[in-house]
Amino acid sequence: MSNNLRMVIDTNVFITSFFGGIPKDIIDLWKDGKIILCLSQNIVEEYIEVLNRLGLQNKKEMHELTRLFAEGCNSVFAATTPQIRIVKDDPDDDKFIECAVELDSKIIISGDEHLKEIKKYIDIEILSPREFIIRYSGK
């Protein structure tokens, strides 16, 4: 797997990574420097908000996560994001597509039905965690 593969990871995948399985495998690829995580301020804020809502703000993993974000570990941040309106049933999900466009990511990993039904936006593929692992790591 190319270690300059840029991707956007939807909040549902990011959050479920705390509970193991394929989402955790994907986040481990990021932590190990095998993929570059594309982020925007809106995405990071949503990650933190949901983790806090789930009561994970005091966990060791949460502290590690915020440290990795602060250090820019294997990550690129969008300075600005274009205004894209494509996810009609859940416009809040547009931020993932906007980030991918701004940072030239060709992949969004998501378990969100609204995003997954789009499948592709320009040259950006929207893959489930399982689809991504099968395609990129041969599992």
N, CA, C and O atoms as a GROMACS GRO file, in nm:
protein
  556
    1MET      N    1   0.085  -0.118   0.000
    1MET     CA    2   0.000   0.000   0.000
    1MET      C    3   0.089   0.124   0.000
    1MET      O    4   0.183   0.132   0.079
    2SER      N    5   0.060   0.217  -0.087
    2SER     CA    6   0.136   0.341  -0.097
    2SER      C    7   0.120   0.422   0.030
    2SER      O    8   0.008   0.439   0.080
    3ASN      N    9   0.231   0.474   0.084
    3ASN     CA   10   0.218   0.550   0.208
    3ASN      C   11   0.186   0.696   0.182
    3ASN      O   12   0.188   0.778   0.274
    4ASN      N   13   0.155   0.732   0.057
    4ASN     CA   14   0.106   0.867   0.032
    4ASN      C   15  -0.039   0.865  -0.016
    4ASN      O   16  -0.087   0.961  -0.076
    5LEU      N   17  -0.108   0.754   0.009
    5LEU     CA   18  -0.249   0.741  -0.026
    5LEU      C   19  -0.330   0.829   0.068
    5LEU      O   20  -0.335   0.806   0.188
    6ARG      N   21  -0.394   0.930   0.010
    6ARG     CA   22  -0.472   1.024   0.090
    6ARG      C   23  -0.617   0.979   0.096
    6ARG      O   24  -0.674   0.935  -0.004
    7MET      N   25  -0.676   0.989   0.214
    7MET     CA   26  -0.816   0.953   0.226
    7MET      C   27  -0.885   1.032   0.334
    7MET      O   28  -0.823   1.080   0.430
    8VAL      N   29  -1.015   1.044   0.317
    8VAL     CA   30  -1.102   1.107   0.415
    8VAL      C   31  -1.176   0.993   0.484
    8VAL      O   32  -1.226   0.902   0.418
    9ILE      N   33  -1.182   0.999   0.616
    9ILE     CA   34  -1.251   0.894   0.692
    9ILE      C   35  -1.371   0.957   0.761
    9ILE      O   36  -1.358   1.048   0.842
   10ASP      N   37  -1.489   0.906   0.728
   10ASP     CA   38  -1.613   0.955   0.785
   10ASP      C   39  -1.615   0.930   0.936
   10ASP      O   40  -1.549   0.838   0.986
   11THR      N   41  -1.690   1.012   1.004
   11THR     CA   42  -1.696   1.005   1.151
   11THR      C   43  -1.739   0.868   1.200
   11THR      O   44  -1.684   0.818   1.298
   12ASN      N   45  -1.836   0.804   1.133
   12ASN     CA   46  -1.884   0.675   1.184
   12ASN      C   47  -1.774   0.570   1.181
   12ASN      O   48  -1.769   0.484   1.269
   13VAL      N   49  -1.687   0.574   1.081
   13VAL     CA   50  -1.576   0.479   1.074
   13VAL      C   51  -1.473   0.513   1.181
   13VAL      O   52  -1.421   0.425   1.249
   14PHE      N   53  -1.444   0.641   1.194
   14PHE     CA   54  -1.346   0.685   1.293
   14PHE      C   55  -1.390   0.644   1.434
   14PHE      O   56  -1.310   0.591   1.512
   15ILE      N   57  -1.515   0.669   1.466
   15ILE     CA   58  -1.565   0.639   1.601
   15ILE      C   59  -1.569   0.488   1.626
   15ILE      O   60  -1.528   0.443   1.733
   16THR      N   61  -1.616   0.410   1.529
   16THR     CA   62  -1.625   0.266   1.552
   16THR      C   63  -1.486   0.202   1.560
   16THR      O   64  -1.473   0.088   1.607
   17SER      N   65  -1.382   0.273   1.517
   17SER     CA   66  -1.246   0.218   1.528
   17SER      C   67  -1.207   0.197   1.674
   17SER      O   68  -1.121   0.114   1.704
   18PHE      N   69  -1.269   0.270   1.765
   18PHE     CA   70  -1.239   0.255   1.908
   18PHE      C   71  -1.288   0.121   1.962
   18PHE      O   72  -1.250   0.079   2.071
   19PHE      N   73  -1.374   0.053   1.884
   19PHE     CA   74  -1.432  -0.073   1.928
   19PHE      C   75  -1.375  -0.194   1.852
   19PHE      O   76  -1.423  -0.306   1.869
   20GLY      N   77  -1.272  -0.169   1.769
   20GLY     CA   78  -1.204  -0.280   1.702
   20GLY      C   79  -1.252  -0.301   1.559
   20GLY      O   80  -1.315  -0.214   1.499
   21GLY      N   81  -1.219  -0.418   1.507
   21GLY     CA   82  -1.263  -0.457   1.374
   21GLY      C   83  -1.192  -0.385   1.261
   21GLY      O   84  -1.084  -0.328   1.280
   22ILE      N   85  -1.254  -0.387   1.144
   22ILE     CA   86  -1.195  -0.326   1.024
   22ILE      C   87  -1.172  -0.176   1.043
   22ILE      O   88  -1.067  -0.127   1.001
   23PRO      N   89  -1.265  -0.101   1.103
   23PRO     CA   90  -1.236   0.042   1.124
   23PRO      C   91  -1.106   0.064   1.203
   23PRO      O   92  -1.030   0.156   1.172
   24LYS      N   93  -1.081  -0.017   1.303
   24LYS     CA   94  -0.956  -0.004   1.380
   24LYS      C   95  -0.836  -0.035   1.292
   24LYS      O   96  -0.733   0.032   1.301
   25ASP      N   97  -0.849  -0.136   1.206
   25ASP     CA   98  -0.740  -0.168   1.113
   25ASP      C   99  -0.708  -0.048   1.024
   25ASP      O  100  -0.590  -0.021   0.997
   26ILE      N  101  -0.810   0.024   0.980
   26ILE     CA  102  -0.789   0.140   0.894
   26ILE      C  103  -0.720   0.252   0.972
   26ILE      O  104  -0.625   0.313   0.921
   27ILE      N  105  -0.766   0.279   1.092
   27ILE     CA  106  -0.702   0.383   1.174
   27ILE      C  107  -0.558   0.344   1.207
   27ILE      O  108  -0.471   0.430   1.213
   28ASP      N  109  -0.533   0.216   1.229
   28ASP     CA  110  -0.395   0.171   1.254
   28ASP      C  111  -0.307   0.196   1.132
   28ASP      O  112  -0.189   0.227   1.148
   29LEU      N  113  -0.362   0.182   1.011
   29LEU     CA  114  -0.285   0.215   0.890
   29LEU      C  115  -0.243   0.362   0.892
   29LEU      O  116  -0.132   0.396   0.853
   30TRP      N  117  -0.334   0.448   0.937
   30TRP     CA  118  -0.303   0.591   0.949
   30TRP      C  119  -0.195   0.612   1.056
   30TRP      O  120  -0.096   0.680   1.030
   31LYS      N  121  -0.214   0.556   1.173
   31LYS     CA  122  -0.117   0.574   1.282
   31LYS      C  123   0.020   0.521   1.244
   31LYS      O  124   0.122   0.575   1.287
   32ASP      N  125   0.024   0.415   1.163
   32ASP     CA  126   0.151   0.354   1.119
   32ASP      C  127   0.212   0.426   0.998
   32ASP      O  128   0.317   0.386   0.950
   33GLY      N  129   0.146   0.530   0.949
   33GLY     CA  130   0.199   0.607   0.837
   33GLY      C  131   0.178   0.545   0.701
   33GLY      O  132   0.243   0.585   0.604
   34LYS      N  133   0.090   0.448   0.691
   34LYS     CA  134   0.066   0.382   0.562
   34LYS      C  135  -0.037   0.457   0.477
   34LYS      O  136  -0.042   0.438   0.355
   35ILE      N  137  -0.117   0.541   0.540
   35ILE     CA  138  -0.210   0.627   0.468
   35ILE      C  139  -0.202   0.767   0.529
   35ILE      O  140  -0.161   0.785   0.643
   36ILE      N  141  -0.242   0.865   0.449
   36ILE     CA  142  -0.246   1.004   0.494
   36ILE      C  143  -0.393   1.040   0.516
   36ILE      O  144  -0.476   1.026   0.426
   37LEU      N  145  -0.424   1.087   0.635
   37LEU     CA  146  -0.560   1.124   0.670
   37LEU      C  147  -0.584   1.269   0.631
   37LEU      O  148  -0.510   1.358   0.672
   38CYS      N  149  -0.688   1.292   0.552
   38CYS     CA  150  -0.726   1.427   0.509
   38CYS      C  151  -0.831   1.480   0.607
   38CYS      O  152  -0.932   1.415   0.632
   39LEU      N  153  -0.804   1.598   0.660
   39LEU     CA  154  -0.890   1.654   0.763
   39LEU      C  155  -0.925   1.800   0.733
   39LEU      O  156  -0.853   1.870   0.663
   40SER      N  157  -1.037   1.841   0.788
   40SER     CA  158  -1.074   1.982   0.789
   40SER      C  159  -1.114   2.015   0.932
   40SER      O  160  -1.134   1.925   1.014
   41GLN      N  161  -1.125   2.142   0.962
   41GLN     CA  162  -1.165   2.181   1.096
   41GLN      C  163  -1.301   2.122   1.131
   41GLN      O  164  -1.321   2.074   1.243
   42ASN      N  165  -1.395   2.125   1.036
   42ASN     CA  166  -1.530   2.070   1.061
   42ASN      C  167  -1.525   1.921   1.093
   42ASN      O  168  -1.599   1.873   1.179
   43ILE      N  169  -1.439   1.847   1.023
   43ILE     CA  170  -1.431   1.702   1.046
   43ILE      C  171  -1.372   1.674   1.184
   43ILE      O  172  -1.426   1.593   1.258
   44VAL      N  173  -1.262   1.740   1.219
   44VAL     CA  174  -1.200   1.718   1.350
   44VAL      C  175  -1.298   1.755   1.461
   44VAL      O  176  -1.311   1.682   1.560
   45GLU      N  177  -1.367   1.866   1.446
   45GLU     CA  178  -1.465   1.907   1.547
   45GLU      C  179  -1.574   1.802   1.563
   45GLU      O  180  -1.616   1.774   1.675
   46GLU      N  181  -1.620   1.743   1.453
   46GLU     CA  182  -1.723   1.640   1.463
   46GLU      C  183  -1.668   1.515   1.530
   46GLU      O  184  -1.735   1.456   1.615
   47TYR      N  185  -1.546   1.472   1.494
   47TYR     CA  186  -1.484   1.356   1.561
   47TYR      C  187  -1.485   1.377   1.713
   47TYR      O  188  -1.531   1.292   1.788
   48ILE      N  189  -1.432   1.493   1.756
   48ILE     CA  190  -1.417   1.521   1.900
   48ILE      C  191  -1.554   1.530   1.967
   48ILE      O  192  -1.573   1.477   2.076
   49GLU      N  193  -1.649   1.597   1.902
   49GLU     CA  194  -1.783   1.611   1.959
   49GLU      C  195  -1.848   1.474   1.982
   49GLU      O  196  -1.905   1.450   2.089
   50VAL      N  197  -1.840   1.386   1.884
   50VAL     CA  198  -1.903   1.254   1.897
   50VAL      C  199  -1.830   1.170   2.003
   50VAL      O  200  -1.894   1.102   2.082
   51LEU      N  201  -1.698   1.176   2.003
   51LEU     CA  202  -1.624   1.101   2.105
   51LEU      C  203  -1.659   1.150   2.246
   51LEU      O  204  -1.675   1.070   2.338
   52ASN      N  205  -1.672   1.281   2.262
   52ASN     CA  206  -1.713   1.336   2.392
   52ASN      C  207  -1.853   1.290   2.429
   52ASN      O  208  -1.879   1.256   2.544
   53ARG      N  209  -1.943   1.291   2.332
   53ARG     CA  210  -2.081   1.248   2.356
   53ARG      C  211  -2.087   1.103   2.401
   53ARG      O  212  -2.172   1.065   2.482
   54LEU      N  213  -1.995   1.022   2.348
   54LEU     CA  214  -1.991   0.880   2.386
   54LEU      C  215  -1.916   0.856   2.516
   54LEU      O  216  -1.904   0.742   2.561
   55GLY      N  217  -1.866   0.963   2.576
   55GLY     CA  218  -1.797   0.950   2.704
   55GLY      C  219  -1.653   0.903   2.692
   55GLY      O  220  -1.598   0.848   2.788
   56LEU      N  221  -1.591   0.923   2.576
   56LEU     CA  222  -1.454   0.877   2.557
   56LEU      C  223  -1.350   0.986   2.581
   56LEU      O  224  -1.231   0.964   2.558
   57GLN      N  225  -1.394   1.106   2.627
   57GLN     CA  226  -1.302   1.217   2.639
   57GLN      C  227  -1.190   1.194   2.741
   57GLN      O  228  -1.086   1.258   2.733
   58ASN      N  229  -1.210   1.104   2.837
   58ASN     CA  230  -1.106   1.082   2.937
   58ASN      C  231  -1.021   0.959   2.910
   58ASN      O  232  -0.931   0.927   2.987
   59LYS      N  233  -1.048   0.892   2.803
   59LYS     CA  234  -0.976   0.769   2.771
   59LYS      C  235  -0.838   0.800   2.716
   59LYS      O  236  -0.814   0.905   2.657
   60LYS      N  237  -0.747   0.706   2.736
   60LYS     CA  238  -0.610   0.718   2.686
   60LYS      C  239  -0.609   0.738   2.534
   60LYS      O  240  -0.531   0.816   2.482
   61GLU      N  241  -0.696   0.667   2.464
   61GLU     CA  242  -0.702   0.676   2.318
   61GLU      C  243  -0.739   0.818   2.273
   61GLU      O  244  -0.688   0.867   2.172
   62MET      N  245  -0.827   0.883   2.348
   62MET     CA  246  -0.869   1.019   2.312
   62MET      C  247  -0.752   1.115   2.324
   62MET      O  248  -0.734   1.203   2.240
   63HIS      N  249  -0.672   1.099   2.429
   63HIS     CA  250  -0.555   1.185   2.447
   63HIS      C  251  -0.453   1.161   2.336
   63HIS      O  252  -0.393   1.255   2.284
   64GLU      N  253  -0.434   1.034   2.300
   64GLU     CA  254  -0.341   1.002   2.192
   64GLU      C  255  -0.391   1.063   2.062
   64GLU      O  256  -0.313   1.119   1.984
   65LEU      N  257  -0.520   1.052   2.038
   65LEU     CA  258  -0.580   1.103   1.916
   65LEU      C  259  -0.562   1.254   1.904
   65LEU      O  260  -0.518   1.303   1.800
   66THR      N  261  -0.593   1.327   2.007
   66THR     CA  262  -0.580   1.473   2.001
   66THR      C  263  -0.432   1.512   1.985
   66THR      O  264  -0.402   1.612   1.920
   67ARG      N  265  -0.342   1.436   2.042
   67ARG     CA  266  -0.199   1.461   2.023
   67ARG      C  267  -0.160   1.440   1.878
   67ARG      O  268  -0.087   1.521   1.820
   68LEU      N  269  -0.208   1.330   1.818
   68LEU     CA  270  -0.177   1.302   1.677
   68LEU      C  271  -0.231   1.413   1.586
   68LEU      O  272  -0.163   1.453   1.492
   69PHE      N  273  -0.352   1.461   1.614
   69PHE     CA  274  -0.408   1.572   1.534
   69PHE      C  275  -0.322   1.697   1.551
   69PHE      O  276  -0.288   1.763   1.453
   70ALA      N  277  -0.289   1.729   1.676
   70ALA     CA  278  -0.210   1.851   1.703
   70ALA      C  279  -0.075   1.846   1.635
   70ALA      O  280  -0.026   1.949   1.587
   71GLU      N  281  -0.013   1.729   1.630
   71GLU     CA  282   0.118   1.715   1.567
   71GLU      C  283   0.110   1.702   1.416
   71GLU      O  284   0.213   1.708   1.347
   72GLY      N  285  -0.012   1.684   1.362
   72GLY     CA  286  -0.027   1.666   1.218
   72GLY      C  287   0.027   1.532   1.171
   72GLY      O  288   0.072   1.519   1.057
   73CYS      N  289   0.024   1.434   1.258
   73CYS     CA  290   0.080   1.301   1.230
   73CYS      C  291   0.011   1.236   1.110
   73CYS      O  292  -0.109   1.209   1.113
   74ASN      N  293   0.087   1.213   1.003
   74ASN     CA  294   0.035   1.145   0.883
   74ASN      C  295  -0.097   1.205   0.836
   74ASN      O  296  -0.187   1.134   0.792
   75SER      N  297  -0.106   1.338   0.848
   75SER     CA  298  -0.230   1.407   0.816
   75SER      C  299  -0.202   1.532   0.734
   75SER      O  300  -0.095   1.591   0.742
   76VAL      N  301  -0.301   1.571   0.657
   76VAL     CA  302  -0.299   1.701   0.590
   76VAL      C  303  -0.431   1.770   0.624
   76VAL      O  304  -0.536   1.705   0.634
   77PHE      N  305  -0.424   1.900   0.640
   77PHE     CA  306  -0.542   1.977   0.679
   77PHE      C  307  -0.581   2.073   0.568
   77PHE      O  308  -0.496   2.141   0.510
   78ALA      N  309  -0.709   2.078   0.540
   78ALA     CA  310  -0.761   2.173   0.442
   78ALA      C  311  -0.766   2.311   0.507
   78ALA      O  312  -0.825   2.328   0.613
   79ALA      N  313  -0.704   2.410   0.443
   79ALA     CA  314  -0.708   2.547   0.494
   79ALA      C  315  -0.848   2.605   0.472
   79ALA      O  316  -0.905   2.669   0.560
   80THR      N  317  -0.900   2.581   0.355
   80THR     CA  318  -1.037   2.622   0.323
   80THR      C  319  -1.102   2.504   0.252
   80THR      O  320  -1.033   2.416   0.201
   81THR      N  321  -1.231   2.502   0.250
   81THR     CA  322  -1.297   2.395   0.176
   81THR      C  323  -1.401   2.456   0.084
   81THR      O  324  -1.471   2.549   0.122
   82PRO      N  325  -1.411   2.402  -0.037
   82PRO     CA  326  -1.512   2.452  -0.131
   82PRO      C  327  -1.652   2.418  -0.078
   82PRO      O  328  -1.669   2.323  -0.002
   83GLN      N  329  -1.748   2.495  -0.119
   83GLN     CA  330  -1.886   2.468  -0.079
   83GLN      C  331  -1.949   2.375  -0.182
   83GLN      O  332  -1.983   2.417  -0.293
   84ILE      N  333  -1.964   2.250  -0.145
   84ILE     CA  334  -2.022   2.150  -0.235
   84ILE      C  335  -2.154   2.103  -0.174
   84ILE      O  336  -2.161   2.074  -0.054
   85ARG      N  337  -2.255   2.097  -0.256
   85ARG     CA  338  -2.386   2.050  -0.209
   85ARG      C  339  -2.424   1.929  -0.293
   85ARG      O  340  -2.479   1.943  -0.403
   86ILE      N  341  -2.394   1.810  -0.240
   86ILE     CA  342  -2.420   1.687  -0.316
   86ILE      C  343  -2.503   1.587  -0.236
   86ILE      O  344  -2.580   1.511  -0.294
   87VAL      N  345  -2.489   1.586  -0.101
   87VAL     CA  346  -2.559   1.489  -0.017
   87VAL      C  347  -2.693   1.551   0.025
   87VAL      O  348  -2.703   1.616   0.128
   88LYS      N  349  -2.793   1.528  -0.058
   88LYS     CA  350  -2.921   1.596  -0.039
   88LYS      C  351  -2.993   1.555   0.091
   88LYS      O  352  -3.055   1.639   0.156
   89ASP      N  353  -2.985   1.428   0.127
   89ASP     CA  354  -3.057   1.380   0.246
   89ASP      C  355  -2.984   1.411   0.377
   89ASP      O  356  -3.044   1.401   0.484
   90ASP      N  357  -2.857   1.448   0.370
   90ASP     CA  358  -2.782   1.482   0.491
   90ASP      C  359  -2.669   1.579   0.454
   90ASP      O  360  -2.553   1.538   0.445
   91PRO      N  361  -2.703   1.708   0.432
   91PRO     CA  362  -2.604   1.805   0.387
   91PRO      C  363  -2.482   1.817   0.477
   91PRO      O  364  -2.377   1.862   0.433
   92ASP      N  365  -2.494   1.776   0.604
   92ASP     CA  366  -2.380   1.780   0.695
   92ASP      C  367  -2.267   1.688   0.646
   92ASP      O  368  -2.151   1.708   0.681
   93ASP      N  369  -2.302   1.587   0.566
   93ASP     CA  370  -2.200   1.495   0.513
   93ASP      C  371  -2.120   1.555   0.398
   93ASP      O  372  -2.018   1.499   0.358
   94ASP      N  373  -2.164   1.668   0.345
   94ASP     CA  374  -2.090   1.734   0.237
   94ASP      C  375  -1.947   1.767   0.278
   94ASP      O  376  -1.859   1.773   0.192
   95LYS      N  377  -1.922   1.788   0.406
   95LYS     CA  378  -1.788   1.826   0.451
   95LYS      C  379  -1.684   1.721   0.416
   95LYS      O  380  -1.567   1.755   0.396
   96PHE      N  381  -1.722   1.594   0.407
   96PHE     CA  382  -1.627   1.489   0.372
   96PHE      C  383  -1.589   1.498   0.224
   96PHE      O  384  -1.472   1.479   0.188
   97ILE      N  385  -1.687   1.527   0.140
   97ILE     CA  386  -1.659   1.544  -0.003
   97ILE      C  387  -1.578   1.672  -0.026
   97ILE      O  388  -1.484   1.673  -0.105
   98GLU      N  389  -1.615   1.779   0.043
   98GLU     CA  390  -1.542   1.905   0.031
   98GLU      C  391  -1.394   1.886   0.067
   98GLU      O  392  -1.306   1.937  -0.003
   99CYS      N  393  -1.370   1.816   0.174
   99CYS     CA  394  -1.232   1.791   0.218
   99CYS      C  395  -1.156   1.708   0.114
   99CYS      O  396  -1.040   1.738   0.083
  100ALA      N  397  -1.220   1.606   0.062
  100ALA     CA  398  -1.154   1.522  -0.040
  100ALA      C  399  -1.119   1.604  -0.164
  100ALA      O  400  -1.011   1.587  -0.221
  101VAL      N  401  -1.209   1.691  -0.206
  101VAL     CA  402  -1.183   1.775  -0.323
  101VAL      C  403  -1.066   1.869  -0.294
  101VAL      O  404  -0.973   1.878  -0.374
  102GLU      N  405  -1.070   1.937  -0.182
  102GLU     CA  406  -0.967   2.035  -0.147
  102GLU      C  407  -0.828   1.973  -0.135
  102GLU      O  408  -0.730   2.034  -0.176
  103LEU      N  409  -0.820   1.851  -0.081
  103LEU     CA  410  -0.690   1.789  -0.054
  103LEU      C  411  -0.654   1.680  -0.153
  103LEU      O  412  -0.560   1.604  -0.130
  104ASP      N  413  -0.727   1.672  -0.263
  104ASP     CA  414  -0.697   1.578  -0.371
  104ASP      C  415  -0.694   1.433  -0.324
  104ASP      O  416  -0.606   1.355  -0.361
  105SER      N  417  -0.791   1.400  -0.240
  105SER     CA  418  -0.806   1.261  -0.196
  105SER      C  419  -0.899   1.190  -0.294
  105SER      O  420  -1.000   1.247  -0.337
  106LYS      N  421  -0.866   1.069  -0.328
  106LYS     CA  422  -0.949   0.993  -0.422
  106LYS      C  423  -1.041   0.894  -0.351
  106LYS      O  424  -1.118   0.823  -0.415
  107ILE      N  425  -1.033   0.891  -0.216
  107ILE     CA  426  -1.111   0.792  -0.140
  107ILE      C  427  -1.173   0.856  -0.017
  107ILE      O  428  -1.108   0.930   0.056
  108ILE      N  429  -1.300   0.826   0.003
  108ILE     CA  430  -1.369   0.854   0.128
  108ILE      C  431  -1.413   0.719   0.182
  108ILE      O  432  -1.478   0.642   0.111
  109ILE      N  433  -1.377   0.690   0.305
  109ILE     CA  434  -1.421   0.564   0.368
  109ILE      C  435  -1.538   0.599   0.459
  109ILE      O  436  -1.526   0.682   0.549
  110SER      N  437  -1.651   0.534   0.435
  110SER     CA  438  -1.771   0.567   0.510
  110SER      C  439  -1.863   0.448   0.524
  110SER      O  440  -1.870   0.362   0.437
  111GLY      N  441  -1.934   0.445   0.634
  111GLY     CA  442  -2.040   0.349   0.655
  111GLY      C  443  -2.176   0.418   0.645
  111GLY      O  444  -2.280   0.354   0.662
  112ASP      N  445  -2.176   0.547   0.618
  112ASP     CA  446  -2.296   0.629   0.612
  112ASP      C  447  -2.372   0.601   0.481
  112ASP      O  448  -2.316   0.613   0.372
  113GLU      N  449  -2.498   0.565   0.495
  113GLU     CA  450  -2.578   0.529   0.377
  113GLU      C  451  -2.591   0.645   0.279
  113GLU      O  452  -2.589   0.623   0.158
  114HIS      N  453  -2.605   0.768   0.329
  114HIS     CA  454  -2.620   0.883   0.240
  114HIS      C  455  -2.496   0.903   0.152
  114HIS      O  456  -2.508   0.935   0.034
  115LEU      N  457  -2.379   0.882   0.209
  115LEU     CA  458  -2.256   0.894   0.131
  115LEU      C  459  -2.237   0.772   0.041
  115LEU      O  460  -2.202   0.786  -0.076
  116LYS      N  461  -2.260   0.653   0.096
  116LYS     CA  462  -2.235   0.531   0.018
  116LYS      C  463  -2.324   0.522  -0.106
  116LYS      O  464  -2.282   0.467  -0.207
  117GLU      N  465  -2.446   0.577  -0.099
  117GLU     CA  466  -2.532   0.568  -0.218
  117GLU      C  467  -2.483   0.659  -0.330
  117GLU      O  468  -2.520   0.638  -0.446
  118ILE      N  469  -2.401   0.759  -0.301
  118ILE     CA  470  -2.342   0.843  -0.405
  118ILE      C  471  -2.236   0.763  -0.482
  118ILE      O  472  -2.223   0.780  -0.604
  119LYS      N  473  -2.163   0.677  -0.413
  119LYS     CA  474  -2.060   0.588  -0.471
  119LYS      C  475  -1.938   0.661  -0.525
  119LYS      O  476  -1.824   0.622  -0.496
  120LYS      N  477  -1.959   0.766  -0.604
  120LYS     CA  478  -1.847   0.836  -0.665
  120LYS      C  479  -1.886   0.981  -0.691
  120LYS      O  480  -1.997   1.010  -0.737
  121TYR      N  481  -1.793   1.073  -0.661
  121TYR     CA  482  -1.812   1.213  -0.692
  121TYR      C  483  -1.688   1.257  -0.770
  121TYR      O  484  -1.578   1.256  -0.716
  122ILE      N  485  -1.704   1.294  -0.894
  122ILE     CA  486  -1.595   1.322  -0.988
  122ILE      C  487  -1.506   1.198  -0.989
  122ILE      O  488  -1.548   1.093  -1.038
  123ASP      N  489  -1.381   1.209  -0.937
  123ASP     CA  490  -1.292   1.091  -0.935
  123ASP      C  491  -1.269   1.042  -0.792
  123ASP      O  492  -1.171   0.972  -0.766
  124ILE      N  493  -1.359   1.077  -0.701
  124ILE     CA  494  -1.348   1.038  -0.560
  124ILE      C  495  -1.443   0.921  -0.535
  124ILE      O  496  -1.564   0.934  -0.551
  125GLU      N  497  -1.387   0.808  -0.496
  125GLU     CA  498  -1.469   0.691  -0.464
  125GLU      C  499  -1.510   0.693  -0.318
  125GLU      O  500  -1.432   0.732  -0.231
  126ILE      N  501  -1.631   0.650  -0.292
  126ILE     CA  502  -1.680   0.637  -0.155
  126ILE      C  503  -1.694   0.488  -0.127
  126ILE      O  504  -1.779   0.420  -0.184
  127LEU      N  505  -1.607   0.439  -0.040
  127LEU     CA  506  -1.598   0.296  -0.012
  127LEU      C  507  -1.635   0.267   0.132
  127LEU      O  508  -1.612   0.348   0.221
  128SER      N  509  -1.693   0.150   0.155
  128SER     CA  510  -1.714   0.104   0.292
  128SER      C  511  -1.578   0.062   0.348
  128SER      O  512  -1.485   0.038   0.271
  129PRO      N  513  -1.565   0.052   0.479
  129PRO     CA  514  -1.438   0.004   0.535
  129PRO      C  515  -1.396  -0.132   0.478
  129PRO      O  516  -1.279  -0.152   0.446
  130ARG      N  517  -1.491  -0.222   0.464
  130ARG     CA  518  -1.460  -0.355   0.410
  130ARG      C  519  -1.411  -0.346   0.265
  130ARG      O  520  -1.313  -0.410   0.228
  131GLU      N  521  -1.481  -0.266   0.183
  131GLU     CA  522  -1.439  -0.250   0.044
  131GLU      C  523  -1.296  -0.195   0.036
  131GLU      O  524  -1.216  -0.240  -0.046
  132PHE      N  525  -1.266  -0.098   0.121
  132PHE     CA  526  -1.131  -0.040   0.121
  132PHE      C  527  -1.027  -0.146   0.156
  132PHE      O  528  -0.927  -0.161   0.086
  133ILE      N  529  -1.050  -0.219   0.266
  133ILE     CA  530  -0.951  -0.320   0.310
  133ILE      C  531  -0.932  -0.427   0.203
  133ILE      O  532  -0.819  -0.466   0.175
  134ILE      N  533  -1.040  -0.474   0.144
  134ILE     CA  534  -1.029  -0.575   0.039
  134ILE      C  535  -0.947  -0.523  -0.079
  134ILE      O  536  -0.859  -0.592  -0.130
  135ARG      N  537  -0.977  -0.403  -0.121
  135ARG     CA  538  -0.912  -0.348  -0.239
  135ARG      C  539  -0.765  -0.311  -0.214
  135ARG      O  540  -0.680  -0.336  -0.299
  136TYR      N  541  -0.735  -0.254  -0.099
  136TYR     CA  542  -0.602  -0.198  -0.079
  136TYR      C  543  -0.507  -0.282   0.005
  136TYR      O  544  -0.387  -0.257   0.004
  137SER      N  545  -0.557  -0.379   0.075
  137SER     CA  546  -0.462  -0.460   0.151
  137SER      C  547  -0.475  -0.609   0.121
  137SER      O  548  -0.403  -0.691   0.177
  138GLY      N  549  -0.568  -0.643   0.033
  138GLY     CA  550  -0.580  -0.781  -0.010
  138GLY      C  551  -0.636  -0.876   0.095
  138GLY      O  552  -0.622  -0.997   0.081
  139LYS      N  553  -0.699  -0.822   0.200
  139LYS     CA  554  -0.755  -0.910   0.305
  139LYS      C  555  -0.886  -0.968   0.258
  139LYS      O  556  -0.949  -1.044   0.332
   0.00000   0.00000   0.00000
